[in-house]
Amino acid sequence: MDPNKSASAPPLGWADQKSSAGQAPPPPYQDNPCPGLPQPGLAYPPQQQGFGYPPQYPAAGYEQQSYSTGQQYPTHLGPITVQPTVYVTRGPLANPVNDYLGYSIFTMMCCCLPLGIAALIYSISAREANHVGDQMTAERSSRTARTLNHVALGLGIGGVILTIVYIAVVSSLF
């Protein structure tokens, strides 16, 4: 195989240089492009390396308390007991509140889709509150889910009854 005829070979006029793509090349490098700025190492004073002792300030009437050589520091009287950290969390409720999940799925599928979806959301909220142990939220979500389910079921039954009456009236006219 000839490498010059390969599909990945560069074209004949190829150079290893980058093309200018219509732009001027950058200016050449200069050691000090701004004559007004100081040269590094010449204008700044040399910095001291390392750290020295902090400066001593005069005392403002306070002195360090001195201990006599015969006096001992207070000794520790006994072992130190550290209390463990206790995290208090609520567990699942002993008597969980009814979440009406099945009722919500039924009303969503068979009766009234928008109210069924809202009832399903509140049913899931009641189930999660039961699992966490939040009695108040579980009761509130359960009550809302039950109300939405009853309304959706009523609308669904009313819609079916109205549809049957409409079909009966229309069929009796012909």
Secondary structure, DSSP 8 states (H G I E B T S, - for coil): --GGGSTTS--TT--SS---TT--------S-S-TTS--TTTSS-----S----------S-------TT-------S---------------SS-----HHHHHHIIIII-HHHHHHHHHHHHHHHHHHHHT-HHHHHHHHHHHHHHHHHHHHHHHHHHHHHHHHHHHHHHH-
